[in-house]
Amino acid sequence: MTARAWVALWTVYILWGSTYLGIELAGETIPPLLAAGIRFTTVGVVLVGWLLIRRGTGALRLGWARAGATVACGLLLIGGNALLFVAERRVPIGLASLIFASVPLWLVVLRSSTGDRPPRASLVGTAVGFLGVALLLRPGGAATVSGVLLVVAAACSWAFGTYVSSRLPLPADAVTTAGVQGLAGGLLLIPVGIAFPGAESVDPSSWSTRSLLGLLYLIAFGSIVGYTAYVWLVANVPLGTVATYAYVNPLVAITLGILFLHETVTWQIAAGAAVILTSVAVVIRREVQRRPADVVPPMVES
């Protein structure tokens, strides 16, 4: 690969792996769903504004069917990511990233349930991968049962949103899709976050500098810079190489959790990580070879 491709790939590795830390920091004093709503609304405004400046209003003339499909998929994807904001109040970021890494395994389950026939290696890898997930579902230490189940729900929502995205009439342009989805999901989350703030205050004056910096990092680097790098990679680098972010991101999240949040890696987490990441690598390798045309760039990290 070229030097530019390596830079873009490591940008996705590091930025999307570090968003788990950004989510943890933002949710310390900002209501989690409100933080998610602010993040995605801001990203949506930036992307839609860029489209209007560069291409005019024609870029957003999608038609009712296409607009409805884009919004529906966006609510599933962004809803899944918003659940991480809530879950990370109860689950260490390393553990959350590993459970969320099961998204490719859930995609194989969805394909199988609708009559598709994934390769045998994908099915075996999925079965083994879920054994690793089951190993992690035993809460302990800083993790709670409700928090772990929220991460599982987040992974399922993201997987379902990704699955239907390849089967509904979305805009051909990935930036248009991301902008519309960001606005739709963000504008829905903001009032929900205000109505259900949890233990945090909706008064911005009570939000810590640390939380505000975490939220700013998610907006600027996790979404805008990371997403731009990903879209460029999909267009210029072999898909199998791009897809490696799915099993590198958790390793980055675990490392950051140890360095900045003093999280520990138990034998349970280490064993689950080895099983899940190996299975995800096998599944991604087989699926990329078989269905390269079905890849839809995600709104944010997955």
N, C-alpha and C positions, 0 to 999 in steps of 0.2 A: 504494500500500500504506500501511497504518497505520505509525505510529512503532514500535509493538511488533513488527510484522512485519519491519521493517528491522533492528531490534536483533537479533532471532532469526536473521535471514539472515546478518548480519555475524558473529554468534557462531559459526555453523557454518563460515563462510568462514575465520575466523581460527583458531579452536580446532582444527578438523580439518586445516587446512593446517599448523599448528604441531606436530601430533603426530609428524611425521617428525623434527623436532628433538628432541622428547621421547624418541622411540625411540633415536635416536643417543646421547643423554646417558645414558639408562638402561643401554644395552648397553656403556658404556665399562668398567665394573667388575663389573656383574652378568651372570652367564651369560644370553645372549639368550633362550633358551627358558624359563628360569626366570623372567626378568623378565616375559615375556609371560604365563606361567602365573599369577604373582602378580597381575598387572593384571586379567586376566579373572575369576579366582576372586573377587577383592575386589569387582569390579563386580557379579558374579553374586550374591554374598552381600547386597550393598546392595539390589539390585533385588528379590530374592526376599524379603528381610526386610521391605521396604516393602510388598510385596504381601500378606504374611501379616498385617501390622499393619492395613492398610487393608481387606482383603477376606477375610481368614481363609484356612484351608487349602483351601477350595473353588477358589481361584484357580489352584491347582496340580494339580487333578484333571483330567488331560489325556486319560487313556486310553492304552493301550499304543501304538496306531498313531500318535497325535498326538505322544506323547512321543518315540517313536523317530524320527519325521520331524524333530522340532525338534532333537534331539541330532545327528542326521546332518548337517543343514544347518549347525548351529553349528560342528561340527568342520571342515567345509570353509571356512567364513568365517573362523573364528578361526585355523585352521591357515594360511590364506593370510596373515593379518596377522602371525602368529608368524614366518613366513618373512622378513618385512621386518626383524624384530629381528636375524636372522642376516645378512641381505643388507647391511644398512646398516653392518656392520663393514668391508665391501669396496666399497661404492658410495656416492658423495656423496648427500646427501638430496635435492638438487634433481633429479639424474638419476633416483633411485629413484621420486620422486613423479611424474615424467613418464611413466615406463614403466608405473607402476601405474595411471595415468590411462587406460590402454588398456582397462580393464575393460568399458566400454560397447561397445567394438568386439568384444571376445571374446563378449559376449552376443549380438550379431548373428550371429556365426559359429555359436554353439550353436543359435540359433533356426533358421538356415538348414539345419543338418545334421540337424534332426529334422523336416523337411518343412514348416516354417513359411515364409512368403514375406514377408520384410521389404520395405518400400518401396525402390524403386530408389535413391533418394537415400541411404538408409541403407547400401545395399550399396556404392555408390560412395564414400561417406564412410569406410566401414570399410576398403576397399581402399587409399585414400589414407592413412588413418591408420596402417596397418601399414607403409607406406613410411617414415613418420616414426619408428615404433618400430625398424624395421630400421636407420635412420640412427643411432639411439642405441645399438644393440647392438654397435657397434664400440667396445670398451673402450679407455680411454685415461686417462692421468693417475692418479687415485686409484682408478679402477674396475678390477675384475678380471672375467675371463670368467665365473667361477663366481658372483660376486656379481650380475652382470647377469642371468644365467640364473635365479638364485633369485628375483629380482624378477619376471621373466616368469612363473615358476611360481606366485608369490604372486598375481599378477593373474589367472591362469587358475583357480586354486583359488577365489578370491573370486567370479569370474564364474560358475563352475559352481555354487557354493553359492547365489548369487543366483538363478540360473536354476531350479534344482530347488525353491527356496523358494516359487516361484509355482505349483508343480505338485504340492506335497505338502500334506497336511492339517495346517497349523500352527495354533497358537492364534490366535483372532481379535484378542486383545490383544497389541500390540507389546511392551509392557513384560514380559509373561509370557514371550514368546518370547526376548527379550534376556536375561532373568534365567536361564532354563534353559540357554540356549546358553553364557552366560558361565561358569556352574558346570561344565558338561560339558567345555567346551574347556579351561578353566583347570585343573581337577583332573587332566586328562590331561597337560597340559604340564608341571606342576610336577615329577612324578617323572622325566619325560623330561629336563627341564632339569637336574635334580640328577645324573642318570646320565651325561649328556653335557654337562658344563659348558664344554668348550673350554678356552681359556687363562685364563678367569676362575675365581675361587674361589666356592664355595657358602657360605662363611663370611660372614655379614652384617657382621661387624666389619671386613672388608676392602673393603666397598663404600663408595665415595666419597660425600660429601654431594651432589655434583653429580649422580651417578647416582640417588641416592635422591630428590632433588627432581624429576628427570626422570620417574621412575616415578610419583611422587605426582601430578605434573601430568597424566600420561596417565590415571590413574584418575579424578581429581576433575574435570578440565576436558575432556580429550579424550573420555572415555567418558560420564560421568554428565551433566555440563552440556551438552556438545555433542549427545549423543543426545537429551536432553530437548528441546532447542531444535529438533532435526530433526523429532521426532515431532509437535511443535506446528505446525511449518511445513507438514508434509504434510497436517494436518487443516484448516489455515486459509488457506493461500496457494496460488495456482495452481501445479500441478506443474512446469510449464515453468520457473517462476522458482526453485523449490526446487532443481531439477536442475542449476542453474548452478554449484553447489558443486563439481561434478566437474571443471570446468576452471578454477575460481578457486583451489582448494586447492594445485595445483602451483605457481602463481605465488607464493603465500604461502610455500611450502616453499623455493622457490628464493631468495626475498628473505631469509629467515631464515638459509639456508645461507651466503649472502654476508656477512650482518651478524655472525653469531655463530661460524661455523666457517671463515670466510675461503675459502669455495669460489669458484671462478671459473666464468663462463659462457662456454664456447667457442662458436665459430660452429656447430659440430656440434650442441651442445645447444640453441642458439637456433633453428636451423633445424628440428630435431626437435620442439621445443616448439611452434613456429608451426604445423607440419603436424598434429601430434597434437591439440592443443587446438582447432584449427579443425574438424578432422574429428569430434572428440567433440561439439562444439557442434552440428554438423549432424545427427549421429546422434541425440543426445538430443532435439533439437527434433522430429524426425520420429517417434521412438519414443514420446515423451510424447503427441503428438497422436493416435497410433494405439492405444496400449495403456495408458491411464491406470489401469485397474483392476489391473494386474499389479505395481504398485509395492509392494515389501516393505521397510520401514525396515531399514537395515543395523544389525548389532550395534554396529559402530564405524565410524569414518571409512573411506571407500573412494575 
